[in-house]
Structures are given as structure tokens and as C-alpha cells.
């Protein structure tokens, strides 16, 4: 590439994609929304805004997640050449050693801030960073453990805020189960789309370890469990809030997912994958709208 500007731009975009910056931005938004409107029961908006510890913990989470994205793509780079050729092509503009340097700097910066906040926060993020590395290095190729660990690590920051505010209720437990099931379903569907590449590079996933019929049956069971969880949330909270209507809509979305699978609708995997991803994204805004309505009205 002769144009220096385009070359540097390609390197920058490659780093952003390697660190999964766009997903991290979404996670940050979700953390702030859930922290203030779900876990925080006592602080006023003013107290929350000036709570340095909370912002510090979320900032440490952002740095750790960025580092996790980098180490994950480092170990998955061979598989990504087949499953994500465009991203891999962009990342070729930046040497792998620079990704590793960034990984170390982000983790060290995160741990330094965590240590300033408290010893417990430092330990929390030390464990988080170790698990992120261990998942990328070992667990991502282990049957079932790869899916459970991936989903668990996705929810780990929210668990941290839950512990920080010491807020626990049936509503929060059921919401956690709902999100866990949705993310697990998404991850398994994603594995069905990369089945051949996973098998080539030694990733023992559910789709390449069991038959398509067994995998689909498992997905249907998880979707039914998600429907039951949505129904229980509505039973606990009643149909009196925006989030209640969101979970009512979730039941319809999950039923559609089952119908698409049973009837083998063309491209049902892509449809279900994107439908569930979009629905989780909508859920973040539903929580925000519900929180604003409850807080200000």
C-alpha cells in the first residue's frame, strides 16, 4: 500500500477490529445502564455521577475486555482466516507483536487502576484477565466448556457490579438466567456457522461433536427454557413496565426462533443469530427507557 495515510488508517482499523472495540462500546453502555437502573438501589443520579469507584471499575472492565479481545484473536487467527477473511486481511497490516504489546499494556493499566481502588477490585480483575487468557489459550477448544466459559466471561463484569452494590433479588436472578441462555444460544448458533473451520483447527464444539439433529434439539430446549424464564419474570414483575413488555416480546421472538428451526426456513441460522443479537441490543434500550420512566416519572 503506497499511500501512507491509507496504510496507517488500515492499521488503526485492524487494531479496533482485533480489540473488538465496537462490542466493547456496547458493553460499556450496557454496564452503565444496568448498574444505575438495575443494581443501584440507593444512590441518587448525582451521587452515581460522582462515584469515582464505579467509573474506575467500569473503566478497568473496558481495558480488560479490550485486552481479552486482542488475546482471543491472537489464538484464533488461523481459524479467522477462513471464517473472517476481511478482518484477517485488515489485521495483516499490523504485526502480531503490536497486538501483544497492546494486550500487556491494557492489562497492566487496568490492574494499576484496580489496585488504586482497592485490593478486592485488583483481585477481581486479576482473576478476570487470567480467565480471559485461559479461555483463549485452552478452554475455547474444549467441548461445552468453551460455550459456558465464553458466556460466563461475558457476564463477569455485571456480576462484579452486582457484588459491589450487594443487590440481589429474584428479578435479577431470573434476568441473569435469561441473558445467560440467550448468549449461550447465540454462541452455539455461531458455532454451527463455523463448524468446518472449527473441526479443521481442533475446536471441539457442540455442532462438530454431535449430529445436526442433536444440536438443533439442544437449541430448541434452550429456547424453551428462555421462554419459561421470560414468563417467570413477567409473573414476578407483572405487565406494568417497559421491561415486562420486553420480556413478553422475548417469548414471541423465542417462539419464532423455534419455528424457523423446526420448519428449516432458508438461512434460519443467520436469521436466528441476528434476530437474537438485535433483541438483546433492544433490551439494553428497553432497560434504559424503563429506568428513566421509573426514575423521573
C-alpha positions in Angstrom: 0.0 0.0 0.0 1.8 3.1 -1.2 -0.4 5.8 0.4 1.0 6.3 4.0 -2.3 7.7 5.2 -4.3 4.7 4.0 -1.8 2.3 5.4 -1.9 3.9 8.9 -5.7 4.0 8.7 -5.8 0.3 7.8 -3.5 -0.4 10.8 -5.8 1.6 13.1 -9.0 -0.1 11.8 -7.2 -3.5 12.2 -6.4 -2.7 15.8 -10.0 -1.6 16.5 -11.4 -4.8 15.0 -8.8 -7.0 16.7 -9.6 -5.5 20.1 -13.4 -5.7 19.4 -13.7 -2.0 20.2 -17.3 -1.7 18.9 -18.5 -4.6 21.1 -16.7 -3.0 24.0 -18.5 0.3 23.4 -21.8 -1.6 23.5 -20.8 -3.5 26.7 -19.8 -0.1 28.3 -23.2 1.3 27.5 -24.9 -1.9 28.9 -22.8 -1.7 32.1 -23.8 1.9 32.8 -27.5 1.3 32.1 -27.7 -1.9 34.2 -25.5 -0.5 37.0 -27.6 2.6 37.6 -31.1 1.3 36.8 -30.8 -2.3 38.0 -28.1 -2.8 40.6 -28.0 0.7 42.2 -30.9 1.0 44.7 -29.7 3.8 47.0 -27.5 6.3 45.1 -29.1 9.4 43.5 -28.1 10.3 40.0 -25.8 13.0 41.3 -24.1 10.5 43.7 -23.8 8.0 40.9 -22.2 10.5 38.5 -19.6 11.4 41.1 -18.9 7.9 42.3 -15.3 7.6 41.2 -15.1 3.9 42.3 -17.9 2.9 40.0 -16.4 4.7 37.0 -13.0 3.2 37.9 -14.4 -0.3 37.9 -16.2 0.2 34.6 -13.0 1.7 33.1 -11.0 -1.3 34.3 -13.6 -3.6 32.7 -13.3 -1.7 29.4 -9.5 -2.1 29.4 -9.7 -5.8 30.3 -12.3 -6.6 27.7 -10.2 -4.8 25.0 -7.2 -6.9 26.1 -9.3 -10.0 26.1 -10.4 -9.3 22.5 -6.8 -9.0 21.4 -5.6 -12.2 23.0 -8.6 -14.1 21.7 -7.9 -13.0 18.1 -4.3 -13.9 18.6 -5.1 -17.5 19.4 -7.9 -17.7 16.8 -6.1 -16.0 13.9 -5.7 -19.2 11.9 -9.4 -20.0 12.1 -10.3 -16.4 11.4 -8.5 -16.6 8.1 -11.3 -18.9 7.0 -14.3 -17.6 9.0 -13.4 -13.8 9.0 -11.2 -13.2 5.9 -12.0 -9.5 5.6 -11.0 -8.8 9.2 -7.9 -11.1 8.9 -6.8 -9.2 5.8 -7.1 -5.9 7.6 -5.2 -7.2 10.6 -2.3 -8.2 8.4 -1.4 -4.5 8.2 -0.4 -4.7 11.9 2.2 -7.2 13.1 1.0 -9.6 15.8 3.7 -8.4 18.3 2.0 -5.0 18.4 -1.3 -6.7 19.4 0.6 -8.5 22.2 2.2 -5.2 23.3 -1.2 -3.6 23.5 -2.6 -6.6 25.3 0.1 -6.3 28.1 -0.3 -2.5 28.4 -4.1 -2.6 28.6 -4.0 -5.3 31.3 -1.3 -3.6 33.3 -3.1 -0.3 33.1 -6.3 -1.9 34.2 -4.7 -3.7 37.2 -2.9 -0.5 38.3 -6.2 1.4 38.4 -7.9 -1.6 40.1 -5.1 -1.6 42.8 -5.7 2.1 43.5 -9.4 1.4 44.0 -9.0 -1.5 46.4 -7.3 -4.9 46.9 -10.6 -6.7 46.2 -11.1 -4.9 42.9 -7.5 -5.7 42.0 -8.1 -9.4 42.7 -11.4 -9.3 40.8 -9.7 -8.1 37.6 -6.6 -10.3 38.1 -8.9 -13.3 38.0 -10.9 -11.9 35.1 -7.8 -11.3 33.0 -6.4 -14.8 33.8 -9.7 -16.4 32.8 -9.8 -14.4 29.6 -6.3 -15.6 28.7 -7.0 -19.2 29.8 -10.2 -19.3 27.8 -8.4 -18.1 24.6 -5.5 -20.4 25.2 -7.1 -23.6 26.3 -10.9 -23.6 27.0 -12.0 -22.3 23.6 -11.2 -25.7 22.2 -12.9 -27.8 24.9 -16.4 -29.2 24.3 -19.2 -27.4 26.2 -16.6 -25.6 28.4 -16.0 -23.2 25.6 -19.6 -22.1 25.4 -20.2 -21.9 29.1 -16.9 -20.1 29.8 -17.5 -17.6 27.0 -20.9 -16.7 28.3 -19.7 -16.6 31.9 -16.9 -14.2 30.9 -19.4 -12.0 29.0 -21.5 -11.7 32.3 -18.5 -11.5 34.7 -18.4 -7.6 34.7 -22.1 -7.4 35.5 -21.5 -9.9 38.4 -18.9 -7.5 39.7 -21.3 -4.6 39.8 -23.9 -6.8 41.5 -21.4 -7.7 44.2 -20.3 -4.1 44.5 -23.9 -2.9 45.2 -24.8 -6.1 47.1 -28.2 -6.1 45.3 -29.8 -9.5 44.8 -33.5 -10.3 44.1 -35.5 -12.9 42.2 -35.9 -10.4 39.4 -32.1 -10.0 39.0 -31.5 -13.8 39.2 -34.1 -14.5 36.5 -32.7 -11.7 34.3 -29.3 -13.3 34.7 -30.6 -16.7 33.7 -32.4 -15.1 30.7 -29.3 -13.3 29.4 -27.1 -16.5 30.0 -29.5 -18.6 27.9 -29.7 -16.0 25.1 -25.9 -15.6 24.9 -25.5 -19.4 25.1 -28.0 -19.9 22.2 -26.2 -17.3 20.2 -22.8 -18.8 20.8 -24.0 -22.3 19.8 -25.6 -21.0 16.6 -22.4 -19.1 15.8 -20.5 -22.4 16.2 -22.9 -24.1 13.6 -21.8 -21.4 11.1 -18.1 -22.1 11.7 -18.4 -25.9 12.1 -16.0 -26.9 9.3 -13.3 -24.4 10.3 -13.6 -25.4 14.0 -13.1 -29.0 13.1 -10.0 -28.3 10.9 -8.3 -26.3 13.8 -9.3 -28.7 16.6 -12.1 -26.7 18.3 -14.4 -29.3 19.9 -17.8 -27.5 19.6 -21.3 -28.9 20.0 -22.1 -28.7 16.2 -19.0 -30.6 15.2 -19.2 -33.1 18.1 -22.8 -34.1 17.7 -25.2 -34.5 14.8 -27.2 -31.6 13.4 -30.4 -33.1 14.8 -28.9 -33.3 18.4 -27.6 -29.7 18.1 -30.9 -28.3 16.9 -32.8 -30.2 19.6 -30.4 -28.7 22.2 -31.0 -25.2 20.8 -34.8 -25.7 20.9 -34.6 -26.9 24.6 -32.6 -23.7 25.5 -35.1 -21.5 23.6 -37.9 -23.1 25.6 -36.1 -22.6 28.8 -35.6 -18.9 27.8 -39.3 -18.7 27.2 -40.1 -20.1 30.6 -37.6 -17.7 32.2 -39.3 -14.7 30.4 -42.7 -15.9 31.6 -41.4 -16.2 35.2 -40.0 -12.6 35.0 -43.4 -11.4 33.9 -45.0 -13.3 36.7 -42.7 -11.7 39.3 -42.9 -8.2 37.9 -46.3 -8.2 36.2 -47.2 -6.5 33.0 -46.7 -3.0 34.4 -43.4 -1.8 33.0 -41.4 -1.4 29.7 -39.2 -4.3 30.7 -42.2 -6.5 31.3 -43.4 -5.9 27.8 -39.9 -6.5 26.6 -39.9 -10.0 28.1 -43.4 -10.6 26.7 -41.9 -9.8 23.3 -39.0 -12.1 24.1 -41.4 -15.0 24.3 -42.6 -14.3 20.8 -39.0 -13.9 19.5 -38.0 -17.2 21.0 -41.1 -19.0 19.6 -40.2 -17.6 16.2 -36.7 -19.0 16.6 -38.1 -22.5 17.3 -40.5 -22.3 14.4 -37.7 -21.2 12.0 -35.6 -24.2 13.2 -38.4 -26.8 13.0 -39.5 -25.7 9.6 -35.9 -25.4 8.4 -36.5 -21.9 7.0 -33.9 -20.9 4.5 -30.9 -19.3 6.3 -32.5 -19.9 9.6 -29.1 -19.9 11.3 -28.3 -16.4 10.1 -31.9 -15.2 10.8 -31.9 -16.6 14.4 -28.4 -15.4 15.2 -29.1 -11.8 14.1 -32.6 -11.7 15.5 -31.4 -12.7 19.0 -28.5 -10.3 18.8 -30.7 -7.4 17.9 -33.2 -8.4 20.6 -30.5 -8.3 23.3 -29.5 -4.9 21.9 -33.1 -3.7 22.1 -33.2 -5.0 25.7 -30.5 -2.5 26.7 -32.5 0.4 25.4 -35.7 -1.1 27.0 -33.9 -1.1 30.3 -32.8 2.5 29.8 -36.3 3.6 28.9 -37.7 1.6 31.8 -35.2 3.1 34.2 -35.8 6.7 33.0 -39.5 6.2 33.3 -39.2 4.8 36.9 -36.7 7.4 38.0 -38.1 10.6 36.6 -41.9 9.8 36.5 
